[in-house]
Amino acid sequence: MNTLRNKVQLIGNLGNNPEIINLESGKTLAKFNIATNESYTNNKGEKITDTQWHNVVAWGKTAQIIEKYVKKGKEVAIEGKLTSRSYEDKDGNKKFITEVVCSELLMLGTK
């Protein structure tokens, strides 16, 4: 049960091409966002689609695969864990961000 404490699984489409960062340490980082859609019918009988955007980061081999094969609009399934961090923007304001750290990636849809 310990493996279920912080686990996220999402299926969605990339909203943009991944940002690939090659660090001085030799590690590769991929940053991208995916949209998940949930549809339901409201009490008036109208079909409503709710889209949620998720920030995703991937490291190492997973990032290299993303760099090579994953582009904007591609449908993917990801598994990872939620992390939160803070940073200061260029104006010195403290910002908070929640990301999914991707440990596994499955490319879906057609080639």
Jmol script that loads the backbone (N, CA, C; Angstrom):
load data "model"
ATOM      1  N   MET A   1       0.814  -1.197   0.000  1.00  0.00           N
ATOM      2  CA  MET A   1       0.000   0.000   0.000  1.00  0.00           C
ATOM      3  C   MET A   1       0.857   1.260   0.000  1.00  0.00           C
ATOM      4  N   ASN A   2       2.117   1.175   0.400  1.00  0.00           N
ATOM      5  CA  ASN A   2       2.990   2.351   0.419  1.00  0.00           C
ATOM      6  C   ASN A   2       3.150   2.975  -0.959  1.00  0.00           C
ATOM      7  N   THR A   3       3.078   2.164  -2.033  1.00  0.00           N
ATOM      8  CA  THR A   3       3.264   2.707  -3.378  1.00  0.00           C
ATOM      9  C   THR A   3       2.085   3.556  -3.827  1.00  0.00           C
ATOM     10  N   LEU A   4       0.983   3.517  -3.103  1.00  0.00           N
ATOM     11  CA  LEU A   4      -0.200   4.290  -3.483  1.00  0.00           C
ATOM     12  C   LEU A   4      -0.274   5.646  -2.787  1.00  0.00           C
ATOM     13  N   ARG A   5       0.667   5.975  -1.965  1.00  0.00           N
ATOM     14  CA  ARG A   5       0.584   7.210  -1.182  1.00  0.00           C
ATOM     15  C   ARG A   5       0.641   8.470  -2.024  1.00  0.00           C
ATOM     16  N   ASN A   6       1.461   8.506  -3.032  1.00  0.00           N
ATOM     17  CA  ASN A   6       1.562   9.677  -3.895  1.00  0.00           C
ATOM     18  C   ASN A   6       1.734   9.186  -5.324  1.00  0.00           C
ATOM     19  N   LYS A   7       0.628   8.826  -5.946  1.00  0.00           N
ATOM     20  CA  LYS A   7       0.659   8.264  -7.290  1.00  0.00           C
ATOM     21  C   LYS A   7      -0.403   8.943  -8.142  1.00  0.00           C
ATOM     22  N   VAL A   8      -0.001   9.358  -9.341  1.00  0.00           N
ATOM     23  CA  VAL A   8      -0.896  10.045 -10.268  1.00  0.00           C
ATOM     24  C   VAL A   8      -0.846   9.311 -11.603  1.00  0.00           C
ATOM     25  N   GLN A   9      -2.016   9.078 -12.177  1.00  0.00           N
ATOM     26  CA  GLN A   9      -2.109   8.521 -13.514  1.00  0.00           C
ATOM     27  C   GLN A   9      -3.039   9.418 -14.319  1.00  0.00           C
ATOM     28  N   LEU A  10      -2.554   9.880 -15.469  1.00  0.00           N
ATOM     29  CA  LEU A  10      -3.339  10.787 -16.310  1.00  0.00           C
ATOM     30  C   LEU A  10      -3.248  10.350 -17.765  1.00  0.00           C
ATOM     31  N   ILE A  11      -4.334  10.537 -18.500  1.00  0.00           N
ATOM     32  CA  ILE A  11      -4.336  10.378 -19.950  1.00  0.00           C
ATOM     33  C   ILE A  11      -4.819  11.702 -20.519  1.00  0.00           C
ATOM     34  N   GLY A  12      -4.018  12.278 -21.405  1.00  0.00           N
ATOM     35  CA  GLY A  12      -4.384  13.561 -21.983  1.00  0.00           C
ATOM     36  C   GLY A  12      -3.550  13.884 -23.198  1.00  0.00           C
ATOM     37  N   ASN A  13      -3.751  15.082 -23.720  1.00  0.00           N
ATOM     38  CA  ASN A  13      -3.047  15.550 -24.908  1.00  0.00           C
ATOM     39  C   ASN A  13      -2.119  16.701 -24.552  1.00  0.00           C
ATOM     40  N   LEU A  14      -0.934  16.706 -25.179  1.00  0.00           N
ATOM     41  CA  LEU A  14       0.020  17.783 -24.945  1.00  0.00           C
ATOM     42  C   LEU A  14      -0.516  19.085 -25.498  1.00  0.00           C
ATOM     43  N   GLY A  15      -0.404  20.142 -24.704  1.00  0.00           N
ATOM     44  CA  GLY A  15      -0.866  21.463 -25.114  1.00  0.00           C
ATOM     45  C   GLY A  15       0.178  22.233 -25.899  1.00  0.00           C
ATOM     46  N   ASN A  16       1.424  21.786 -25.824  1.00  0.00           N
ATOM     47  CA  ASN A  16       2.512  22.443 -26.545  1.00  0.00           C
ATOM     48  C   ASN A  16       3.637  21.443 -26.741  1.00  0.00           C
ATOM     49  N   ASN A  17       4.635  21.789 -27.544  1.00  0.00           N
ATOM     50  CA  ASN A  17       5.796  20.928 -27.676  1.00  0.00           C
ATOM     51  C   ASN A  17       6.576  20.956 -26.370  1.00  0.00           C
ATOM     52  N   PRO A  18       7.154  19.829 -25.973  1.00  0.00           N
ATOM     53  CA  PRO A  18       7.910  19.805 -24.719  1.00  0.00           C
ATOM     54  C   PRO A  18       9.104  20.752 -24.762  1.00  0.00           C
ATOM     55  N   GLU A  19       9.382  21.355 -23.607  1.00  0.00           N
ATOM     56  CA  GLU A  19      10.591  22.168 -23.457  1.00  0.00           C
ATOM     57  C   GLU A  19      11.672  21.230 -22.933  1.00  0.00           C
ATOM     58  N   ILE A  20      12.752  21.097 -23.683  1.00  0.00           N
ATOM     59  CA  ILE A  20      13.837  20.184 -23.317  1.00  0.00           C
ATOM     60  C   ILE A  20      15.011  21.015 -22.807  1.00  0.00           C
ATOM     61  N   ILE A  21      15.497  20.663 -21.620  1.00  0.00           N
ATOM     62  CA  ILE A  21      16.612  21.375 -20.999  1.00  0.00           C
ATOM     63  C   ILE A  21      17.720  20.365 -20.717  1.00  0.00           C
ATOM     64  N   ASN A  22      18.908  20.617 -21.280  1.00  0.00           N
ATOM     65  CA  ASN A  22      20.075  19.784 -21.003  1.00  0.00           C
ATOM     66  C   ASN A  22      20.916  20.502 -19.957  1.00  0.00           C
ATOM     67  N   LEU A  23      20.988  19.927 -18.766  1.00  0.00           N
ATOM     68  CA  LEU A  23      21.696  20.550 -17.653  1.00  0.00           C
ATOM     69  C   LEU A  23      23.197  20.290 -17.728  1.00  0.00           C
ATOM     70  N   GLU A  24      23.965  21.147 -17.064  1.00  0.00           N
ATOM     71  CA  GLU A  24      25.420  21.005 -17.055  1.00  0.00           C
ATOM     72  C   GLU A  24      25.865  19.668 -16.474  1.00  0.00           C
ATOM     73  N   SER A  25      25.040  19.109 -15.598  1.00  0.00           N
ATOM     74  CA  SER A  25      25.362  17.826 -14.975  1.00  0.00           C
ATOM     75  C   SER A  25      25.245  16.666 -15.963  1.00  0.00           C
ATOM     76  N   GLY A  26      24.683  16.933 -17.145  1.00  0.00           N
ATOM     77  CA  GLY A  26      24.482  15.888 -18.137  1.00  0.00           C
ATOM     78  C   GLY A  26      23.068  15.326 -18.122  1.00  0.00           C
ATOM     79  N   LYS A  27      22.263  15.715 -17.144  1.00  0.00           N
ATOM     80  CA  LYS A  27      20.883  15.238 -17.069  1.00  0.00           C
ATOM     81  C   LYS A  27      20.004  15.997 -18.059  1.00  0.00           C
ATOM     82  N   THR A  28      18.950  15.317 -18.517  1.00  0.00           N
ATOM     83  CA  THR A  28      17.981  15.918 -19.428  1.00  0.00           C
ATOM     84  C   THR A  28      16.659  16.080 -18.694  1.00  0.00           C
ATOM     85  N   LEU A  29      16.038  17.242 -18.886  1.00  0.00           N
ATOM     86  CA  LEU A  29      14.751  17.559 -18.274  1.00  0.00           C
ATOM     87  C   LEU A  29      13.765  17.919 -19.382  1.00  0.00           C
ATOM     88  N   ALA A  30      12.573  17.322 -19.316  1.00  0.00           N
ATOM     89  CA  ALA A  30      11.494  17.673 -20.244  1.00  0.00           C
ATOM     90  C   ALA A  30      10.361  18.287 -19.428  1.00  0.00           C
ATOM     91  N   LYS A  31       9.859  19.449 -19.879  1.00  0.00           N
ATOM     92  CA  LYS A  31       8.737  20.123 -19.226  1.00  0.00           C
ATOM     93  C   LYS A  31       7.637  20.303 -20.262  1.00  0.00           C
ATOM     94  N   PHE A  32       6.412  19.935 -19.894  1.00  0.00           N
ATOM     95  CA  PHE A  32       5.284  20.098 -20.800  1.00  0.00           C
ATOM     96  C   PHE A  32       3.996  20.106 -19.991  1.00  0.00           C
ATOM     97  N   ASN A  33       2.886  20.409 -20.665  1.00  0.00           N
ATOM     98  CA  ASN A  33       1.600  20.329 -19.982  1.00  0.00           C
ATOM     99  C   ASN A  33       0.658  19.469 -20.802  1.00  0.00           C
ATOM    100  N   ILE A  34      -0.254  18.797 -20.091  1.00  0.00           N
ATOM    101  CA  ILE A  34      -1.250  17.989 -20.779  1.00  0.00           C
ATOM    102  C   ILE A  34      -2.638  18.411 -20.313  1.00  0.00           C
ATOM    103  N   ALA A  35      -3.587  18.257 -21.222  1.00  0.00           N
ATOM    104  CA  ALA A  35      -4.985  18.572 -20.938  1.00  0.00           C
ATOM    105  C   ALA A  35      -5.751  17.266 -20.774  1.00  0.00           C
ATOM    106  N   THR A  36      -6.525  17.174 -19.687  1.00  0.00           N
ATOM    107  CA  THR A  36      -7.441  16.048 -19.513  1.00  0.00           C
ATOM    108  C   THR A  36      -8.853  16.601 -19.637  1.00  0.00           C
ATOM    109  N   ASN A  37      -9.720  15.837 -20.257  1.00  0.00           N
ATOM    110  CA  ASN A  37     -11.093  16.263 -20.490  1.00  0.00           C
ATOM    111  C   ASN A  37     -12.065  15.312 -19.809  1.00  0.00           C
ATOM    112  N   GLU A  38     -13.057  15.883 -19.161  1.00  0.00           N
ATOM    113  CA  GLU A  38     -14.130  15.108 -18.539  1.00  0.00           C
ATOM    114  C   GLU A  38     -15.448  15.687 -19.021  1.00  0.00           C
ATOM    115  N   SER A  39     -16.313  14.831 -19.540  1.00  0.00           N
ATOM    116  CA  SER A  39     -17.609  15.286 -20.056  1.00  0.00           C
ATOM    117  C   SER A  39     -18.728  14.793 -19.154  1.00  0.00           C
ATOM    118  N   TYR A  40     -19.731  15.636 -19.003  1.00  0.00           N
ATOM    119  CA  TYR A  40     -20.908  15.270 -18.228  1.00  0.00           C
ATOM    120  C   TYR A  40     -22.102  16.072 -18.750  1.00  0.00           C
ATOM    121  N   THR A  41     -23.288  15.647 -18.363  1.00  0.00           N
ATOM    122  CA  THR A  41     -24.512  16.338 -18.753  1.00  0.00           C
ATOM    123  C   THR A  41     -25.036  17.089 -17.538  1.00  0.00           C
ATOM    124  N   ASN A  42     -25.275  18.386 -17.711  1.00  0.00           N
ATOM    125  CA  ASN A  42     -25.771  19.185 -16.588  1.00  0.00           C
ATOM    126  C   ASN A  42     -27.281  18.966 -16.413  1.00  0.00           C
ATOM    127  N   ASN A  43     -27.867  19.630 -15.432  1.00  0.00           N
ATOM    128  CA  ASN A  43     -29.282  19.415 -15.121  1.00  0.00           C
ATOM    129  C   ASN A  43     -30.221  19.961 -16.206  1.00  0.00           C
ATOM    130  N   LYS A  44     -29.698  20.727 -17.168  1.00  0.00           N
ATOM    131  CA  LYS A  44     -30.500  21.210 -18.296  1.00  0.00           C
ATOM    132  C   LYS A  44     -30.383  20.285 -19.508  1.00  0.00           C
ATOM    133  N   GLY A  45     -29.609  19.193 -19.351  1.00  0.00           N
ATOM    134  CA  GLY A  45     -29.423  18.250 -20.453  1.00  0.00           C
ATOM    135  C   GLY A  45     -28.329  18.633 -21.424  1.00  0.00           C
ATOM    136  N   GLU A  46     -27.550  19.654 -21.097  1.00  0.00           N
ATOM    137  CA  GLU A  46     -26.470  20.099 -21.973  1.00  0.00           C
ATOM    138  C   GLU A  46     -25.198  19.325 -21.669  1.00  0.00           C
ATOM    139  N   LYS A  47     -24.482  18.940 -22.727  1.00  0.00           N
ATOM    140  CA  LYS A  47     -23.210  18.253 -22.545  1.00  0.00           C
ATOM    141  C   LYS A  47     -22.128  19.291 -22.232  1.00  0.00           C
ATOM    142  N   ILE A  48     -21.446  19.096 -21.119  1.00  0.00           N
ATOM    143  CA  ILE A  48     -20.396  20.018 -20.680  1.00  0.00           C
ATOM    144  C   ILE A  48     -19.059  19.264 -20.681  1.00  0.00           C
ATOM    145  N   THR A  49     -18.032  19.878 -21.233  1.00  0.00           N
ATOM    146  CA  THR A  49     -16.688  19.307 -21.190  1.00  0.00           C
ATOM    147  C   THR A  49     -15.828  20.184 -20.302  1.00  0.00           C
ATOM    148  N   ASP A  50     -15.253  19.574 -19.281  1.00  0.00           N
ATOM    149  CA  ASP A  50     -14.368  20.280 -18.345  1.00  0.00           C
ATOM    150  C   ASP A  50     -12.931  19.885 -18.663  1.00  0.00           C
ATOM    151  N   THR A  51     -12.101  20.867 -19.007  1.00  0.00           N
ATOM    152  CA  THR A  51     -10.698  20.620 -19.331  1.00  0.00           C
ATOM    153  C   THR A  51      -9.820  21.109 -18.189  1.00  0.00           C
ATOM    154  N   GLN A  52      -8.935  20.239 -17.724  1.00  0.00           N
ATOM    155  CA  GLN A  52      -7.967  20.585 -16.687  1.00  0.00           C
ATOM    156  C   GLN A  52      -6.566  20.478 -17.286  1.00  0.00           C
ATOM    157  N   TRP A  53      -5.707  21.437 -16.946  1.00  0.00           N
ATOM    158  CA  TRP A  53      -4.323  21.447 -17.422  1.00  0.00           C
ATOM    159  C   TRP A  53      -3.394  21.014 -16.299  1.00  0.00           C
ATOM    160  N   HIS A  54      -2.424  20.172 -16.631  1.00  0.00           N
ATOM    161  CA  HIS A  54      -1.495  19.621 -15.653  1.00  0.00           C
ATOM    162  C   HIS A  54      -0.063  19.871 -16.120  1.00  0.00           C
ATOM    163  N   ASN A  55       0.769  20.433 -15.229  1.00  0.00           N
ATOM    164  CA  ASN A  55       2.191  20.623 -15.511  1.00  0.00           C
ATOM    165  C   ASN A  55       2.914  19.316 -15.239  1.00  0.00           C
ATOM    166  N   VAL A  56       3.767  18.910 -16.189  1.00  0.00           N
ATOM    167  CA  VAL A  56       4.478  17.640 -16.078  1.00  0.00           C
ATOM    168  C   VAL A  56       5.968  17.876 -16.317  1.00  0.00           C
ATOM    169  N   VAL A  57       6.800  17.198 -15.528  1.00  0.00           N
ATOM    170  CA  VAL A  57       8.248  17.204 -15.754  1.00  0.00           C
ATOM    171  C   VAL A  57       8.725  15.759 -15.797  1.00  0.00           C
ATOM    172  N   ALA A  58       9.735  15.506 -16.618  1.00  0.00           N
ATOM    173  CA  ALA A  58      10.324  14.168 -16.719  1.00  0.00           C
ATOM    174  C   ALA A  58      11.839  14.318 -16.803  1.00  0.00           C
ATOM    175  N   TRP A  59      12.550  13.337 -16.276  1.00  0.00           N
ATOM    176  CA  TRP A  59      14.004  13.373 -16.211  1.00  0.00           C
ATOM    177  C   TRP A  59      14.621  12.189 -16.960  1.00  0.00           C
ATOM    178  N   GLY A  60      15.884  12.328 -17.303  1.00  0.00           N
ATOM    179  CA  GLY A  60      16.689  11.211 -17.808  1.00  0.00           C
ATOM    180  C   GLY A  60      16.169  10.589 -19.083  1.00  0.00           C
ATOM    181  N   LYS A  61      16.131   9.236 -19.094  1.00  0.00           N
ATOM    182  CA  LYS A  61      15.713   8.480 -20.283  1.00  0.00           C
ATOM    183  C   LYS A  61      14.297   8.846 -20.712  1.00  0.00           C
ATOM    184  N   THR A  62      13.406   9.031 -19.741  1.00  0.00           N
ATOM    185  CA  THR A  62      12.029   9.406 -20.071  1.00  0.00           C
ATOM    186  C   THR A  62      12.012  10.738 -20.808  1.00  0.00           C
ATOM    187  N   ALA A  63      12.816  11.691 -20.358  1.00  0.00           N
ATOM    188  CA  ALA A  63      12.902  12.997 -21.020  1.00  0.00           C
ATOM    189  C   ALA A  63      13.469  12.862 -22.434  1.00  0.00           C
ATOM    190  N   GLN A  64      14.428  11.983 -22.617  1.00  0.00           N
ATOM    191  CA  GLN A  64      15.020  11.780 -23.943  1.00  0.00           C
ATOM    192  C   GLN A  64      14.006  11.165 -24.905  1.00  0.00           C
ATOM    193  N   ILE A  65      13.180  10.247 -24.423  1.00  0.00           N
ATOM    194  CA  ILE A  65      12.126   9.659 -25.255  1.00  0.00           C
ATOM    195  C   ILE A  65      11.097  10.718 -25.625  1.00  0.00           C
ATOM    196  N   ILE A  66      10.737  11.554 -24.660  1.00  0.00           N
ATOM    197  CA  ILE A  66       9.787  12.644 -24.913  1.00  0.00           C
ATOM    198  C   ILE A  66      10.343  13.592 -25.969  1.00  0.00           C
ATOM    199  N   GLU A  67      11.615  13.940 -25.842  1.00  0.00           N
ATOM    200  CA  GLU A  67      12.250  14.846 -26.811  1.00  0.00           C
ATOM    201  C   GLU A  67      12.163  14.280 -28.225  1.00  0.00           C
ATOM    202  N   LYS A  68      12.357  12.984 -28.359  1.00  0.00           N
ATOM    203  CA  LYS A  68      12.436  12.345 -29.672  1.00  0.00           C
ATOM    204  C   LYS A  68      11.060  12.080 -30.294  1.00  0.00           C
ATOM    205  N   TYR A  69      10.072  11.702 -29.480  1.00  0.00           N
ATOM    206  CA  TYR A  69       8.830  11.178 -30.034  1.00  0.00           C
ATOM    207  C   TYR A  69       7.550  11.955 -29.714  1.00  0.00           C
ATOM    208  N   VAL A  70       7.561  12.818 -28.716  1.00  0.00           N
ATOM    209  CA  VAL A  70       6.314  13.429 -28.253  1.00  0.00           C
ATOM    210  C   VAL A  70       6.243  14.897 -28.679  1.00  0.00           C
ATOM    211  N   LYS A  71       5.131  15.240 -29.326  1.00  0.00           N
ATOM    212  CA  LYS A  71       4.928  16.608 -29.818  1.00  0.00           C
ATOM    213  C   LYS A  71       3.550  17.122 -29.407  1.00  0.00           C
ATOM    214  N   LYS A  72       3.318  18.391 -29.640  1.00  0.00           N
ATOM    215  CA  LYS A  72       2.032  19.041 -29.337  1.00  0.00           C
ATOM    216  C   LYS A  72       0.872  18.246 -29.940  1.00  0.00           C
ATOM    217  N   GLY A  73      -0.183  18.067 -29.141  1.00  0.00           N
ATOM    218  CA  GLY A  73      -1.374  17.366 -29.598  1.00  0.00           C
ATOM    219  C   GLY A  73      -1.340  15.867 -29.382  1.00  0.00           C
ATOM    220  N   LYS A  74      -0.167  15.302 -29.149  1.00  0.00           N
ATOM    221  CA  LYS A  74      -0.018  13.853 -28.961  1.00  0.00           C
ATOM    222  C   LYS A  74      -0.735  13.399 -27.703  1.00  0.00           C
ATOM    223  N   GLU A  75      -1.470  12.271 -27.800  1.00  0.00           N
ATOM    224  CA  GLU A  75      -2.135  11.700 -26.632  1.00  0.00           C
ATOM    225  C   GLU A  75      -1.164  10.775 -25.903  1.00  0.00           C
ATOM    226  N   VAL A  76      -1.038  10.989 -24.596  1.00  0.00           N
ATOM    227  CA  VAL A  76      -0.120  10.194 -23.786  1.00  0.00           C
ATOM    228  C   VAL A  76      -0.802   9.774 -22.486  1.00  0.00           C
ATOM    229  N   ALA A  77      -0.319   8.677 -21.938  1.00  0.00           N
ATOM    230  CA  ALA A  77      -0.677   8.267 -20.585  1.00  0.00           C
ATOM    231  C   ALA A  77       0.582   8.410 -19.763  1.00  0.00           C
ATOM    232  N   ILE A  78       0.476   9.058 -18.608  1.00  0.00           N
ATOM    233  CA  ILE A  78       1.636   9.225 -17.752  1.00  0.00           C
ATOM    234  C   ILE A  78       1.329   8.703 -16.354  1.00  0.00           C
ATOM    235  N   GLU A  79       2.389   8.307 -15.684  1.00  0.00           N
ATOM    236  CA  GLU A  79       2.287   7.913 -14.287  1.00  0.00           C
ATOM    237  C   GLU A  79       3.423   8.599 -13.557  1.00  0.00           C
ATOM    238  N   GLY A  80       3.147   9.074 -12.364  1.00  0.00           N
ATOM    239  CA  GLY A  80       4.178   9.755 -11.597  1.00  0.00           C
ATOM    240  C   GLY A  80       3.668  10.142 -10.229  1.00  0.00           C
ATOM    241  N   LYS A  81       4.300  11.179  -9.664  1.00  0.00           N
ATOM    242  CA  LYS A  81       3.895  11.653  -8.341  1.00  0.00           C
ATOM    243  C   LYS A  81       3.743  13.165  -8.367  1.00  0.00           C
ATOM    244  N   LEU A  82       2.912  13.681  -7.478  1.00  0.00           N
ATOM    245  CA  LEU A  82       2.709  15.125  -7.356  1.00  0.00           C
ATOM    246  C   LEU A  82       3.811  15.738  -6.513  1.00  0.00           C
ATOM    247  N   THR A  83       4.316  16.872  -6.960  1.00  0.00           N
ATOM    248  CA  THR A  83       5.267  17.646  -6.167  1.00  0.00           C
ATOM    249  C   THR A  83       4.865  19.111  -6.222  1.00  0.00           C
ATOM    250  N   SER A  84       5.202  19.834  -5.180  1.00  0.00           N
ATOM    251  CA  SER A  84       4.954  21.278  -5.132  1.00  0.00           C
ATOM    252  C   SER A  84       6.267  21.972  -4.835  1.00  0.00           C
ATOM    253  N   ARG A  85       6.435  23.139  -5.431  1.00  0.00           N
ATOM    254  CA  ARG A  85       7.642  23.923  -5.176  1.00  0.00           C
ATOM    255  C   ARG A  85       7.295  25.398  -5.291  1.00  0.00           C
ATOM    256  N   SER A  86       8.198  26.217  -4.810  1.00  0.00           N
ATOM    257  CA  SER A  86       8.003  27.660  -4.928  1.00  0.00           C
ATOM    258  C   SER A  86       9.243  28.271  -5.563  1.00  0.00           C
ATOM    259  N   TYR A  87       9.051  29.435  -6.147  1.00  0.00           N
ATOM    260  CA  TYR A  87      10.150  30.179  -6.761  1.00  0.00           C
ATOM    261  C   TYR A  87       9.783  31.649  -6.772  1.00  0.00           C
ATOM    262  N   GLU A  88      10.777  32.493  -7.039  1.00  0.00           N
ATOM    263  CA  GLU A  88      10.521  33.926  -7.160  1.00  0.00           C
ATOM    264  C   GLU A  88      10.533  34.307  -8.628  1.00  0.00           C
ATOM    265  N   ASP A  89       9.511  35.064  -9.045  1.00  0.00           N
ATOM    266  CA  ASP A  89       9.475  35.530 -10.425  1.00  0.00           C
ATOM    267  C   ASP A  89      10.424  36.711 -10.591  1.00  0.00           C
ATOM    268  N   LYS A  90      10.491  37.250 -11.806  1.00  0.00           N
ATOM    269  CA  LYS A  90      11.449  38.323 -12.093  1.00  0.00           C
ATOM    270  C   LYS A  90      11.190  39.589 -11.288  1.00  0.00           C
ATOM    271  N   ASP A  91       9.956  39.748 -10.764  1.00  0.00           N
ATOM    272  CA  ASP A  91       9.619  40.908  -9.943  1.00  0.00           C
ATOM    273  C   ASP A  91       9.815  40.657  -8.456  1.00  0.00           C
ATOM    274  N   GLY A  92      10.318  39.462  -8.101  1.00  0.00           N
ATOM    275  CA  GLY A  92      10.556  39.135  -6.703  1.00  0.00           C
ATOM    276  C   GLY A  92       9.348  38.585  -5.967  1.00  0.00           C
ATOM    277  N   ASN A  93       8.264  38.305  -6.696  1.00  0.00           N
ATOM    278  CA  ASN A  93       7.067  37.736  -6.076  1.00  0.00           C
ATOM    279  C   ASN A  93       7.215  36.225  -5.937  1.00  0.00           C
ATOM    280  N   LYS A  94       6.817  35.691  -4.793  1.00  0.00           N
ATOM    281  CA  LYS A  94       6.900  34.260  -4.570  1.00  0.00           C
ATOM    282  C   LYS A  94       5.729  33.567  -5.267  1.00  0.00           C
ATOM    283  N   LYS A  95       6.049  32.561  -6.085  1.00  0.00           N
ATOM    284  CA  LYS A  95       5.047  31.798  -6.833  1.00  0.00           C
ATOM    285  C   LYS A  95       5.118  30.336  -6.396  1.00  0.00           C
ATOM    286  N   PHE A  96       3.974  29.673  -6.452  1.00  0.00           N
ATOM    287  CA  PHE A  96       3.892  28.265  -6.106  1.00  0.00           C
ATOM    288  C   PHE A  96       3.405  27.487  -7.322  1.00  0.00           C
ATOM    289  N   ILE A  97       3.950  26.291  -7.522  1.00  0.00           N
ATOM    290  CA  ILE A  97       3.557  25.463  -8.657  1.00  0.00           C
ATOM    291  C   ILE A  97       3.468  24.006  -8.201  1.00  0.00           C
ATOM    292  N   THR A  98       2.466  23.312  -8.721  1.00  0.00           N
ATOM    293  CA  THR A  98       2.324  21.877  -8.494  1.00  0.00           C
ATOM    294  C   THR A  98       2.559  21.181  -9.825  1.00  0.00           C
ATOM    295  N   GLU A  99       3.401  20.149  -9.809  1.00  0.00           N
ATOM    296  CA  GLU A  99       3.763  19.433 -11.024  1.00  0.00           C
ATOM    297  C   GLU A  99       3.618  17.933 -10.797  1.00  0.00           C
ATOM    298  N   VAL A 100       3.463  17.217 -11.895  1.00  0.00           N
ATOM    299  CA  VAL A 100       3.539  15.768 -11.872  1.00  0.00           C
ATOM    300  C   VAL A 100       4.938  15.396 -12.349  1.00  0.00           C
ATOM    301  N   VAL A 101       5.687  14.670 -11.520  1.00  0.00           N
ATOM    302  CA  VAL A 101       6.998  14.166 -11.923  1.00  0.00           C
ATOM    303  C   VAL A 101       6.748  12.808 -12.571  1.00  0.00           C
ATOM    304  N   CYS A 102       6.930  12.753 -13.871  1.00  0.00           N
ATOM    305  CA  CYS A 102       6.594  11.569 -14.676  1.00  0.00           C
ATOM    306  C   CYS A 102       7.667  10.499 -14.502  1.00  0.00           C
ATOM    307  N   SER A 103       7.224   9.302 -14.113  1.00  0.00           N
ATOM    308  CA  SER A 103       8.143   8.171 -14.008  1.00  0.00           C
ATOM    309  C   SER A 103       7.934   7.173 -15.151  1.00  0.00           C
ATOM    310  N   GLU A 104       6.723   7.179 -15.723  1.00  0.00           N
ATOM    311  CA  GLU A 104       6.423   6.283 -16.844  1.00  0.00           C
ATOM    312  C   GLU A 104       5.563   7.017 -17.858  1.00  0.00           C
ATOM    313  N   LEU A 105       5.792   6.703 -19.122  1.00  0.00           N
ATOM    314  CA  LEU A 105       5.074   7.360 -20.214  1.00  0.00           C
ATOM    315  C   LEU A 105       4.652   6.310 -21.225  1.00  0.00           C
ATOM    316  N   LEU A 106       3.418   6.413 -21.693  1.00  0.00           N
ATOM    317  CA  LEU A 106       2.924   5.538 -22.742  1.00  0.00           C
ATOM    318  C   LEU A 106       2.332   6.416 -23.822  1.00  0.00           C
ATOM    319  N   MET A 107       2.817   6.271 -25.052  1.00  0.00           N
ATOM    320  CA  MET A 107       2.297   7.058 -26.165  1.00  0.00           C
ATOM    321  C   MET A 107       1.059   6.362 -26.719  1.00  0.00           C
ATOM    322  N   LEU A 108      -0.029   7.098 -26.853  1.00  0.00           N
ATOM    323  CA  LEU A 108      -1.297   6.551 -27.307  1.00  0.00           C
ATOM    324  C   LEU A 108      -1.646   7.127 -28.669  1.00  0.00           C
ATOM    325  N   GLY A 109      -2.735   6.664 -29.241  1.00  0.00           N
ATOM    326  CA  GLY A 109      -3.196   7.213 -30.503  1.00  0.00           C
ATOM    327  C   GLY A 109      -2.419   6.646 -31.677  1.00  0.00           C
ATOM    328  N   THR A 110      -2.646   7.252 -32.832  1.00  0.00           N
ATOM    329  CA  THR A 110      -1.992   6.785 -34.058  1.00  0.00           C
ATOM    330  C   THR A 110      -0.614   7.383 -34.201  1.00  0.00           C
ATOM    331  N   LYS A 111       0.186   6.760 -35.042  1.00  0.00           N
ATOM    332  CA  LYS A 111       1.560   7.242 -35.264  1.00  0.00           C
ATOM    333  C   LYS A 111       1.572   8.491 -36.100  1.00  0.00           C
TER     334      LYS A 111
END
end "model"
wireframe off; spacefill off
backbone 0.3
color backbone group
